[in-house]
Structure formats: structure tokens, C-alpha cells
Amino acid sequence: MILFETLFLIFSELISDFFNFSKISLNLDLMIQAKHQDNLLFILAL
């Protein structure tokens, strides 16, 4: 029973880490997109 609980804890830690990583990469994607949008607007403004 203790083994199962330990595995469950490790597994949930991995899942939360994965979700945090997904959030970080999603935020990075959004930031990069926003930067490119600014560049496009700047080019169009010229």
C-alpha cells in the first residue's frame, strides 16, 4: 500500500511538472507571436 502511495505521489508530481512546462511553453509561444505581430505592424506602418 505504501509503495502504491509513493508511486502515486511521484506520478502526480510528474503530471504537475508537465502541466507547468506546458504552460511555460504556451506563454513563450504567445510572447513570440506578440513580438512578430509588433514587427508586422511596424513593417505595415512604414
mmCIF entry with sequence, helices, sheets and N, C-alpha, C, O atoms, coordinates in Angstrom:
data_MODEL
# 
_entry.id   MODEL 
# 
_entity.id                         1 
_entity.type                       polymer 
_entity.pdbx_number_of_molecules   1 
# 
_entity_poly.entity_id                      1 
_entity_poly.type                           'polypeptide(L)' 
_entity_poly.nstd_linkage                   no 
_entity_poly.nstd_monomer                   no 
_entity_poly.pdbx_seq_one_letter_code       MILFETLFLIFSELISDFFNFSKISLNLDLMIQAKHQDNLLFILAL 
_entity_poly.pdbx_seq_one_letter_code_can   MILFETLFLIFSELISDFFNFSKISLNLDLMIQAKHQDNLLFILAL 
_entity_poly.pdbx_strand_id                 A 
# 
loop_
_entity_poly_seq.entity_id 
_entity_poly_seq.num 
_entity_poly_seq.mon_id 
_entity_poly_seq.hetero 
1 1  MET n 
1 2  ILE n 
1 3  LEU n 
1 4  PHE n 
1 5  GLU n 
1 6  THR n 
1 7  LEU n 
1 8  PHE n 
1 9  LEU n 
1 10 ILE n 
1 11 PHE n 
1 12 SER n 
1 13 GLU n 
1 14 LEU n 
1 15 ILE n 
1 16 SER n 
1 17 ASP n 
1 18 PHE n 
1 19 PHE n 
1 20 ASN n 
1 21 PHE n 
1 22 SER n 
1 23 LYS n 
1 24 ILE n 
1 25 SER n 
1 26 LEU n 
1 27 ASN n 
1 28 LEU n 
1 29 ASP n 
1 30 LEU n 
1 31 MET n 
1 32 ILE n 
1 33 GLN n 
1 34 ALA n 
1 35 LYS n 
1 36 HIS n 
1 37 GLN n 
1 38 ASP n 
1 39 ASN n 
1 40 LEU n 
1 41 LEU n 
1 42 PHE n 
1 43 ILE n 
1 44 LEU n 
1 45 ALA n 
1 46 LEU n 
# 
_struct_asym.id          A 
_struct_asym.entity_id   1 
# 
_struct_conf.conf_type_id            HELX_P 
_struct_conf.id                      HELX_P1 
_struct_conf.pdbx_PDB_helix_id       AA1 
_struct_conf.beg_label_comp_id       ILE 
_struct_conf.beg_label_asym_id       A 
_struct_conf.beg_label_seq_id        2 
_struct_conf.pdbx_beg_PDB_ins_code   ? 
_struct_conf.end_label_comp_id       ALA 
_struct_conf.end_label_asym_id       A 
_struct_conf.end_label_seq_id        45 
_struct_conf.pdbx_end_PDB_ins_code   ? 
_struct_conf.beg_auth_comp_id        ILE 
_struct_conf.beg_auth_asym_id        A 
_struct_conf.beg_auth_seq_id         2 
_struct_conf.end_auth_comp_id        ALA 
_struct_conf.end_auth_asym_id        A 
_struct_conf.end_auth_seq_id         45 
_struct_conf.pdbx_PDB_helix_class    1 
_struct_conf.details                 ? 
_struct_conf.pdbx_PDB_helix_length   44 
# 
_struct_conf_type.id          HELX_P 
_struct_conf_type.criteria    ? 
_struct_conf_type.reference   ? 
# 
loop_
_atom_site.group_PDB 
_atom_site.id 
_atom_site.type_symbol 
_atom_site.label_atom_id 
_atom_site.label_alt_id 
_atom_site.label_comp_id 
_atom_site.label_asym_id 
_atom_site.label_entity_id 
_atom_site.label_seq_id 
_atom_site.pdbx_PDB_ins_code 
_atom_site.Cartn_x 
_atom_site.Cartn_y 
_atom_site.Cartn_z 
_atom_site.occupancy 
_atom_site.B_iso_or_equiv 
_atom_site.pdbx_formal_charge 
_atom_site.auth_seq_id 
_atom_site.auth_comp_id 
_atom_site.auth_asym_id 
_atom_site.auth_atom_id 
_atom_site.pdbx_PDB_model_num 
ATOM 1   N N  . MET A 1 1  ? 0.839 -1.206 0.000   1.00 0.00 ? 1  MET A N  1 
ATOM 2   C CA . MET A 1 1  ? 0.000 0.000  0.000   1.00 0.00 ? 1  MET A CA 1 
ATOM 3   C C  . MET A 1 1  ? 0.877 1.261  0.000   1.00 0.00 ? 1  MET A C  1 
ATOM 4   O O  . MET A 1 1  ? 0.587 2.220  -0.715  1.00 0.00 ? 1  MET A O  1 
ATOM 5   N N  . ILE A 1 2  ? 1.942 1.256  0.800   1.00 0.00 ? 2  ILE A N  1 
ATOM 6   C CA . ILE A 1 2  ? 2.852 2.406  0.849   1.00 0.00 ? 2  ILE A CA 1 
ATOM 7   C C  . ILE A 1 2  ? 3.521 2.597  -0.507  1.00 0.00 ? 2  ILE A C  1 
ATOM 8   O O  . ILE A 1 2  ? 3.699 3.725  -0.967  1.00 0.00 ? 2  ILE A O  1 
ATOM 9   N N  . LEU A 1 3  ? 3.890 1.488  -1.142  1.00 0.00 ? 3  LEU A N  1 
ATOM 10  C CA . LEU A 1 3  ? 4.523 1.545  -2.461  1.00 0.00 ? 3  LEU A CA 1 
ATOM 11  C C  . LEU A 1 3  ? 3.593 2.236  -3.448  1.00 0.00 ? 3  LEU A C  1 
ATOM 12  O O  . LEU A 1 3  ? 4.015 3.104  -4.213  1.00 0.00 ? 3  LEU A O  1 
ATOM 13  N N  . PHE A 1 4  ? 2.327 1.845  -3.423  1.00 0.00 ? 4  PHE A N  1 
ATOM 14  C CA . PHE A 1 4  ? 1.342 2.440  -4.328  1.00 0.00 ? 4  PHE A CA 1 
ATOM 15  C C  . PHE A 1 4  ? 1.216 3.941  -4.083  1.00 0.00 ? 4  PHE A C  1 
ATOM 16  O O  . PHE A 1 4  ? 1.165 4.730  -5.027  1.00 0.00 ? 4  PHE A O  1 
ATOM 17  N N  . GLU A 1 5  ? 1.166 4.328  -2.812  1.00 0.00 ? 5  GLU A N  1 
ATOM 18  C CA . GLU A 1 5  ? 1.059 5.755  -2.474  1.00 0.00 ? 5  GLU A CA 1 
ATOM 19  C C  . GLU A 1 5  ? 2.277 6.530  -2.961  1.00 0.00 ? 5  GLU A C  1 
ATOM 20  O O  . GLU A 1 5  ? 2.151 7.641  -3.476  1.00 0.00 ? 5  GLU A O  1 
ATOM 21  N N  . THR A 1 6  ? 3.452 5.939  -2.796  1.00 0.00 ? 6  THR A N  1 
ATOM 22  C CA . THR A 1 6  ? 4.686 6.590  -3.248  1.00 0.00 ? 6  THR A CA 1 
ATOM 23  C C  . THR A 1 6  ? 4.661 6.771  -4.757  1.00 0.00 ? 6  THR A C  1 
ATOM 24  O O  . THR A 1 6  ? 4.988 7.842  -5.267  1.00 0.00 ? 6  THR A O  1 
ATOM 25  N N  . LEU A 1 7  ? 4.274 5.720  -5.468  1.00 0.00 ? 7  LEU A N  1 
ATOM 26  C CA . LEU A 1 7  ? 4.181 5.810  -6.926  1.00 0.00 ? 7  LEU A CA 1 
ATOM 27  C C  . LEU A 1 7  ? 3.182 6.884  -7.329  1.00 0.00 ? 7  LEU A C  1 
ATOM 28  O O  . LEU A 1 7  ? 3.429 7.661  -8.251  1.00 0.00 ? 7  LEU A O  1 
ATOM 29  N N  . PHE A 1 8  ? 2.063 6.920  -6.636  1.00 0.00 ? 8  PHE A N  1 
ATOM 30  C CA . PHE A 1 8  ? 1.036 7.913  -6.940  1.00 0.00 ? 8  PHE A CA 1 
ATOM 31  C C  . PHE A 1 8  ? 1.564 9.332  -6.741  1.00 0.00 ? 8  PHE A C  1 
ATOM 32  O O  . PHE A 1 8  ? 1.319 10.217 -7.560  1.00 0.00 ? 8  PHE A O  1 
ATOM 33  N N  . LEU A 1 9  ? 2.294 9.537  -5.639  1.00 0.00 ? 9  LEU A N  1 
ATOM 34  C CA . LEU A 1 9  ? 2.874 10.860 -5.371  1.00 0.00 ? 9  LEU A CA 1 
ATOM 35  C C  . LEU A 1 9  ? 3.866 11.258 -6.459  1.00 0.00 ? 9  LEU A C  1 
ATOM 36  O O  . LEU A 1 9  ? 3.825 12.381 -6.960  1.00 0.00 ? 9  LEU A O  1 
ATOM 37  N N  . ILE A 1 10 ? 4.755 10.336 -6.822  1.00 0.00 ? 10 ILE A N  1 
ATOM 38  C CA . ILE A 1 10 ? 5.744 10.614 -7.873  1.00 0.00 ? 10 ILE A CA 1 
ATOM 39  C C  . ILE A 1 10 ? 5.022 10.937 -9.176  1.00 0.00 ? 10 ILE A C  1 
ATOM 40  O O  . ILE A 1 10 ? 5.378 11.882 -9.880  1.00 0.00 ? 10 ILE A O  1 
ATOM 41  N N  . PHE A 1 11 ? 4.001 10.139 -9.486  1.00 0.00 ? 11 PHE A N  1 
ATOM 42  C CA . PHE A 1 11 ? 3.248 10.316 -10.722 1.00 0.00 ? 11 PHE A CA 1 
ATOM 43  C C  . PHE A 1 11 ? 2.560 11.679 -10.763 1.00 0.00 ? 11 PHE A C  1 
ATOM 44  O O  . PHE A 1 11 ? 2.598 12.366 -11.783 1.00 0.00 ? 11 PHE A O  1 
ATOM 45  N N  . SER A 1 12 ? 1.936 12.066 -9.660  1.00 0.00 ? 12 SER A N  1 
ATOM 46  C CA . SER A 1 12 ? 1.249 13.363 -9.617  1.00 0.00 ? 12 SER A CA 1 
ATOM 47  C C  . SER A 1 12 ? 2.247 14.514 -9.718  1.00 0.00 ? 12 SER A C  1 
ATOM 48  O O  . SER A 1 12 ? 1.953 15.543 -10.326 1.00 0.00 ? 12 SER A O  1 
ATOM 49  N N  . GLU A 1 13 ? 3.428 14.340 -9.119  1.00 0.00 ? 13 GLU A N  1 
ATOM 50  C CA . GLU A 1 13 ? 4.488 15.352 -9.246  1.00 0.00 ? 13 GLU A CA 1 
ATOM 51  C C  . GLU A 1 13 ? 4.877 15.516 -10.709 1.00 0.00 ? 13 GLU A C  1 
ATOM 52  O O  . GLU A 1 13 ? 5.006 16.637 -11.202 1.00 0.00 ? 13 GLU A O  1 
ATOM 53  N N  . LEU A 1 14 ? 5.063 14.399 -11.398 1.00 0.00 ? 14 LEU A N  1 
ATOM 54  C CA . LEU A 1 14 ? 5.440 14.442 -12.812 1.00 0.00 ? 14 LEU A CA 1 
ATOM 55  C C  . LEU A 1 14 ? 4.362 15.132 -13.635 1.00 0.00 ? 14 LEU A C  1 
ATOM 56  O O  . LEU A 1 14 ? 4.663 15.942 -14.512 1.00 0.00 ? 14 LEU A O  1 
ATOM 57  N N  . ILE A 1 15 ? 3.101 14.807 -13.347 1.00 0.00 ? 15 ILE A N  1 
ATOM 58  C CA . ILE A 1 15 ? 1.996 15.417 -14.089 1.00 0.00 ? 15 ILE A CA 1 
ATOM 59  C C  . ILE A 1 15 ? 1.971 16.923 -13.869 1.00 0.00 ? 15 ILE A C  1 
ATOM 60  O O  . ILE A 1 15 ? 1.816 17.684 -14.824 1.00 0.00 ? 15 ILE A O  1 
ATOM 61  N N  . SER A 1 16 ? 2.122 17.364 -12.622 1.00 0.00 ? 16 SER A N  1 
ATOM 62  C CA . SER A 1 16 ? 2.090 18.807 -12.350 1.00 0.00 ? 16 SER A CA 1 
ATOM 63  C C  . SER A 1 16 ? 3.281 19.499 -13.011 1.00 0.00 ? 16 SER A C  1 
ATOM 64  O O  . SER A 1 16 ? 3.141 20.603 -13.538 1.00 0.00 ? 16 SER A O  1 
ATOM 65  N N  . ASP A 1 17 ? 4.452 18.858 -12.987 1.00 0.00 ? 17 ASP A N  1 
ATOM 66  C CA . ASP A 1 17 ? 5.624 19.418 -13.669 1.00 0.00 ? 17 ASP A CA 1 
ATOM 67  C C  . ASP A 1 17 ? 5.348 19.557 -15.156 1.00 0.00 ? 17 ASP A C  1 
ATOM 68  O O  . ASP A 1 17 ? 5.675 20.575 -15.767 1.00 0.00 ? 17 ASP A O  1 
ATOM 69  N N  . PHE A 1 18 ? 4.742 18.520 -15.734 1.00 0.00 ? 18 PHE A N  1 
ATOM 70  C CA . PHE A 1 18 ? 4.440 18.542 -17.165 1.00 0.00 ? 18 PHE A CA 1 
ATOM 71  C C  . PHE A 1 18 ? 3.481 19.679 -17.500 1.00 0.00 ? 18 PHE A C  1 
ATOM 72  O O  . PHE A 1 18 ? 3.667 20.387 -18.489 1.00 0.00 ? 18 PHE A O  1 
ATOM 73  N N  . PHE A 1 19 ? 2.445 19.849 -16.659 1.00 0.00 ? 19 PHE A N  1 
ATOM 74  C CA . PHE A 1 19 ? 1.491 20.931 -16.912 1.00 0.00 ? 19 PHE A CA 1 
ATOM 75  C C  . PHE A 1 19 ? 2.151 22.297 -16.774 1.00 0.00 ? 19 PHE A C  1 
ATOM 76  O O  . PHE A 1 19 ? 1.878 23.202 -17.564 1.00 0.00 ? 19 PHE A O  1 
ATOM 77  N N  . ASN A 1 20 ? 3.013 22.450 -15.781 1.00 0.00 ? 20 ASN A N  1 
ATOM 78  C CA . ASN A 1 20 ? 3.741 23.714 -15.627 1.00 0.00 ? 20 ASN A CA 1 
ATOM 79  C C  . ASN A 1 20 ? 4.603 23.980 -16.846 1.00 0.00 ? 20 ASN A C  1 
ATOM 80  O O  . ASN A 1 20 ? 4.670 25.108 -17.334 1.00 0.00 ? 20 ASN A O  1 
ATOM 81  N N  . PHE A 1 21 ? 5.264 22.937 -17.337 1.00 0.00 ? 21 PHE A N  1 
ATOM 82  C CA . PHE A 1 21 ? 6.107 23.085 -18.520 1.00 0.00 ? 21 PHE A CA 1 
ATOM 83  C C  . PHE A 1 21 ? 5.260 23.486 -19.726 1.00 0.00 ? 21 PHE A C  1 
ATOM 84  O O  . PHE A 1 21 ? 5.659 24.341 -20.515 1.00 0.00 ? 21 PHE A O  1 
ATOM 85  N N  . SER A 1 22 ? 4.087 22.863 -19.864 1.00 0.00 ? 22 SER A N  1 
ATOM 86  C CA . SER A 1 22 ? 3.191 23.196 -20.975 1.00 0.00 ? 22 SER A CA 1 
ATOM 87  C C  . SER A 1 22 ? 2.764 24.652 -20.899 1.00 0.00 ? 22 SER A C  1 
ATOM 88  O O  . SER A 1 22 ? 2.734 25.356 -21.908 1.00 0.00 ? 22 SER A O  1 
ATOM 89  N N  . LYS A 1 23 ? 2.432 25.100 -19.686 1.00 0.00 ? 23 LYS A N  1 
ATOM 90  C CA . LYS A 1 23 ? 2.028 26.499 -19.503 1.00 0.00 ? 23 LYS A CA 1 
ATOM 91  C C  . LYS A 1 23 ? 3.155 27.436 -19.889 1.00 0.00 ? 23 LYS A C  1 
ATOM 92  O O  . LYS A 1 23 ? 2.929 28.441 -20.564 1.00 0.00 ? 23 LYS A O  1 
ATOM 93  N N  . ILE A 1 24 ? 4.371 27.113 -19.463 1.00 0.00 ? 24 ILE A N  1 
ATOM 94  C CA . ILE A 1 24 ? 5.526 27.967 -19.762 1.00 0.00 ? 24 ILE A CA 1 
ATOM 95  C C  . ILE A 1 24 ? 5.753 28.037 -21.266 1.00 0.00 ? 24 ILE A C  1 
ATOM 96  O O  . ILE A 1 24 ? 5.954 29.123 -21.810 1.00 0.00 ? 24 ILE A O  1 
ATOM 97  N N  . SER A 1 25 ? 5.723 26.893 -21.942 1.00 0.00 ? 25 SER A N  1 
ATOM 98  C CA . SER A 1 25 ? 5.974 26.899 -23.382 1.00 0.00 ? 25 SER A CA 1 
ATOM 99  C C  . SER A 1 25 ? 4.839 27.609 -24.119 1.00 0.00 ? 25 SER A C  1 
ATOM 100 O O  . SER A 1 25 ? 5.074 28.272 -25.129 1.00 0.00 ? 25 SER A O  1 
ATOM 101 N N  . LEU A 1 26 ? 3.604 27.473 -23.616 1.00 0.00 ? 26 LEU A N  1 
ATOM 102 C CA . LEU A 1 26 ? 2.478 28.181 -24.231 1.00 0.00 ? 26 LEU A CA 1 
ATOM 103 C C  . LEU A 1 26 ? 2.671 29.683 -24.094 1.00 0.00 ? 26 LEU A C  1 
ATOM 104 O O  . LEU A 1 26 ? 2.462 30.428 -25.052 1.00 0.00 ? 26 LEU A O  1 
ATOM 105 N N  . ASN A 1 27 ? 3.069 30.132 -22.905 1.00 0.00 ? 27 ASN A N  1 
ATOM 106 C CA . ASN A 1 27 ? 3.332 31.559 -22.690 1.00 0.00 ? 27 ASN A CA 1 
ATOM 107 C C  . ASN A 1 27 ? 4.441 32.049 -23.602 1.00 0.00 ? 27 ASN A C  1 
ATOM 108 O O  . ASN A 1 27 ? 4.350 33.145 -24.154 1.00 0.00 ? 27 ASN A O  1 
ATOM 109 N N  . LEU A 1 28 ? 5.495 31.245 -23.769 1.00 0.00 ? 28 LEU A N  1 
ATOM 110 C CA . LEU A 1 28 ? 6.592 31.623 -24.661 1.00 0.00 ? 28 LEU A CA 1 
ATOM 111 C C  . LEU A 1 28 ? 6.083 31.761 -26.088 1.00 0.00 ? 28 LEU A C  1 
ATOM 112 O O  . LEU A 1 28 ? 6.435 32.710 -26.788 1.00 0.00 ? 28 LEU A O  1 
ATOM 113 N N  . ASP A 1 29 ? 5.248 30.810 -26.521 1.00 0.00 ? 29 ASP A N  1 
ATOM 114 C CA . ASP A 1 29 ? 4.674 30.879 -27.869 1.00 0.00 ? 29 ASP A CA 1 
ATOM 115 C C  . ASP A 1 29 ? 3.890 32.169 -28.043 1.00 0.00 ? 29 ASP A C  1 
ATOM 116 O O  . ASP A 1 29 ? 4.022 32.848 -29.062 1.00 0.00 ? 29 ASP A O  1 
ATOM 117 N N  . LEU A 1 30 ? 3.071 32.510 -27.047 1.00 0.00 ? 30 LEU A N  1 
ATOM 118 C CA . LEU A 1 30 ? 2.259 33.727 -27.128 1.00 0.00 ? 30 LEU A CA 1 
ATOM 119 C C  . LEU A 1 30 ? 3.137 34.965 -27.185 1.00 0.00 ? 30 LEU A C  1 
ATOM 120 O O  . LEU A 1 30 ? 2.860 35.896 -27.942 1.00 0.00 ? 30 LEU A O  1 
ATOM 121 N N  . MET A 1 31 ? 4.208 34.975 -26.376 1.00 0.00 ? 31 MET A N  1 
ATOM 122 C CA . MET A 1 31 ? 5.123 36.116 -26.375 1.00 0.00 ? 31 MET A CA 1 
ATOM 123 C C  . MET A 1 31 ? 5.798 36.267 -27.734 1.00 0.00 ? 31 MET A C  1 
ATOM 124 O O  . MET A 1 31 ? 5.913 37.375 -28.259 1.00 0.00 ? 31 MET A O  1 
ATOM 125 N N  . ILE A 1 32 ? 6.241 35.148 -28.297 1.00 0.00 ? 32 ILE A N  1 
ATOM 126 C CA . ILE A 1 32 ? 6.907 35.184 -29.607 1.00 0.00 ? 32 ILE A CA 1 
ATOM 127 C C  . ILE A 1 32 ? 5.930 35.678 -30.670 1.00 0.00 ? 32 ILE A C  1 
ATOM 128 O O  . ILE A 1 32 ? 6.286 36.500 -31.513 1.00 0.00 ? 32 ILE A O  1 
ATOM 129 N N  . GLN A 1 33 ? 4.698 35.174 -30.627 1.00 0.00 ? 33 GLN A N  1 
ATOM 130 C CA . GLN A 1 33 ? 3.674 35.614 -31.587 1.00 0.00 ? 33 GLN A CA 1 
ATOM 131 C C  . GLN A 1 33 ? 3.425 37.107 -31.461 1.00 0.00 ? 33 GLN A C  1 
ATOM 132 O O  . GLN A 1 33 ? 3.325 37.813 -32.465 1.00 0.00 ? 33 GLN A O  1 
ATOM 133 N N  . ALA A 1 34 ? 3.325 37.588 -30.226 1.00 0.00 ? 34 ALA A N  1 
ATOM 134 C CA . ALA A 1 34 ? 3.079 39.015 -29.995 1.00 0.00 ? 34 ALA A CA 1 
ATOM 135 C C  . ALA A 1 34 ? 4.230 39.839 -30.559 1.00 0.00 ? 34 ALA A C  1 
ATOM 136 O O  . ALA A 1 34 ? 4.006 40.885 -31.168 1.00 0.00 ? 34 ALA A O  1 
ATOM 137 N N  . LYS A 1 35 ? 5.464 39.371 -30.359 1.00 0.00 ? 35 LYS A N  1 
ATOM 138 C CA . LYS A 1 35 ? 6.626 40.081 -30.893 1.00 0.00 ? 35 LYS A CA 1 
ATOM 139 C C  . LYS A 1 35 ? 6.556 40.157 -32.410 1.00 0.00 ? 35 LYS A C  1 
ATOM 140 O O  . LYS A 1 35 ? 6.790 41.213 -32.996 1.00 0.00 ? 35 LYS A O  1 
ATOM 141 N N  . HIS A 1 36 ? 6.232 39.037 -33.043 1.00 0.00 ? 36 HIS A N  1 
ATOM 142 C CA . HIS A 1 36 ? 6.145 39.014 -34.500 1.00 0.00 ? 36 HIS A CA 1 
ATOM 143 C C  . HIS A 1 36 ? 5.025 39.920 -34.985 1.00 0.00 ? 36 HIS A C  1 
ATOM 144 O O  . HIS A 1 36 ? 5.154 40.581 -36.016 1.00 0.00 ? 36 HIS A O  1 
ATOM 145 N N  . GLN A 1 37 ? 3.925 39.950 -34.238 1.00 0.00 ? 37 GLN A N  1 
ATOM 146 C CA . GLN A 1 37 ? 2.812 40.830 -34.604 1.00 0.00 ? 37 GLN A CA 1 
ATOM 147 C C  . GLN A 1 37 ? 3.257 42.282 -34.571 1.00 0.00 ? 37 GLN A C  1 
ATOM 148 O O  . GLN A 1 37 ? 2.946 43.055 -35.477 1.00 0.00 ? 37 GLN A O  1 
ATOM 149 N N  . ASP A 1 38 ? 3.987 42.652 -33.524 1.00 0.00 ? 38 ASP A N  1 
ATOM 150 C CA . ASP A 1 38 ? 4.510 44.022 -33.425 1.00 0.00 ? 38 ASP A CA 1 
ATOM 151 C C  . ASP A 1 38 ? 5.395 44.339 -34.618 1.00 0.00 ? 38 ASP A C  1 
ATOM 152 O O  . ASP A 1 38 ? 5.296 45.419 -35.201 1.00 0.00 ? 38 ASP A O  1 
ATOM 153 N N  . ASN A 1 39 ? 6.260 43.398 -34.984 1.00 0.00 ? 39 ASN A N  1 
ATOM 154 C CA . ASN A 1 39 ? 7.142 43.603 -36.133 1.00 0.00 ? 39 ASN A CA 1 
ATOM 155 C C  . ASN A 1 39 ? 6.336 43.778 -37.410 1.00 0.00 ? 39 ASN A C  1 
ATOM 156 O O  . ASN A 1 39 ? 6.647 44.636 -38.235 1.00 0.00 ? 39 ASN A O  1 
ATOM 157 N N  . LEU A 1 40 ? 5.303 42.966 -37.570 1.00 0.00 ? 40 LEU A N  1 
ATOM 158 C CA . LEU A 1 40 ? 4.458 43.066 -38.765 1.00 0.00 ? 40 LEU A CA 1 
ATOM 159 C C  . LEU A 1 40 ? 3.758 44.414 -38.818 1.00 0.00 ? 40 LEU A C  1 
ATOM 160 O O  . LEU A 1 40 ? 3.709 45.056 -39.867 1.00 0.00 ? 40 LEU A O  1 
ATOM 161 N N  . LEU A 1 41 ? 3.213 44.844 -37.674 1.00 0.00 ? 41 LEU A N  1 
ATOM 162 C CA . LEU A 1 41 ? 2.537 46.141 -37.622 1.00 0.00 ? 41 LEU A CA 1 
ATOM 163 C C  . LEU A 1 41 ? 3.509 47.262 -37.948 1.00 0.00 ? 41 LEU A C  1 
ATOM 164 O O  . LEU A 1 41 ? 3.162 48.214 -38.647 1.00 0.00 ? 41 LEU A O  1 
ATOM 165 N N  . PHE A 1 42 ? 4.731 47.143 -37.439 1.00 0.00 ? 42 PHE A N  1 
ATOM 166 C CA . PHE A 1 42 ? 5.758 48.155 -37.693 1.00 0.00 ? 42 PHE A CA 1 
ATOM 167 C C  . PHE A 1 42 ? 6.081 48.222 -39.187 1.00 0.00 ? 42 PHE A C  1 
ATOM 168 O O  . PHE A 1 42 ? 6.192 49.305 -39.762 1.00 0.00 ? 42 PHE A O  1 
ATOM 169 N N  . ILE A 1 43 ? 6.229 47.053 -39.800 1.00 0.00 ? 43 ILE A N  1 
ATOM 170 C CA . ILE A 1 43 ? 6.534 46.999 -41.240 1.00 0.00 ? 43 ILE A CA 1 
ATOM 171 C C  . ILE A 1 43 ? 5.367 47.581 -42.038 1.00 0.00 ? 43 ILE A C  1 
ATOM 172 O O  . ILE A 1 43 ? 5.568 48.331 -42.993 1.00 0.00 ? 43 ILE A O  1 
ATOM 173 N N  . LEU A 1 44 ? 4.146 47.227 -41.635 1.00 0.00 ? 44 LEU A N  1 
ATOM 174 C CA . LEU A 1 44 ? 2.963 47.744 -42.340 1.00 0.00 ? 44 LEU A CA 1 
ATOM 175 C C  . LEU A 1 44 ? 2.844 49.254 -42.163 1.00 0.00 ? 44 LEU A C  1 
ATOM 176 O O  . LEU A 1 44 ? 2.421 49.962 -43.077 1.00 0.00 ? 44 LEU A O  1 
ATOM 177 N N  . ALA A 1 45 ? 3.223 49.745 -40.975 1.00 0.00 ? 45 ALA A N  1 
ATOM 178 C CA . ALA A 1 45 ? 3.142 51.186 -40.701 1.00 0.00 ? 45 ALA A CA 1 
ATOM 179 C C  . ALA A 1 45 ? 4.100 51.969 -41.602 1.00 0.00 ? 45 ALA A C  1 
ATOM 180 O O  . ALA A 1 45 ? 3.821 53.116 -41.949 1.00 0.00 ? 45 ALA A O  1 
ATOM 181 N N  . LEU A 1 46 ? 5.216 51.361 -41.979 1.00 0.00 ? 46 LEU A N  1 
ATOM 182 C CA . LEU A 1 46 ? 6.159 52.026 -42.886 1.00 0.00 ? 46 LEU A CA 1 
ATOM 183 C C  . LEU A 1 46 ? 5.515 52.127 -44.260 1.00 0.00 ? 46 LEU A C  1 
ATOM 184 O O  . LEU A 1 46 ? 6.125 52.653 -45.191 1.00 0.00 ? 46 LEU A O  1 
# 
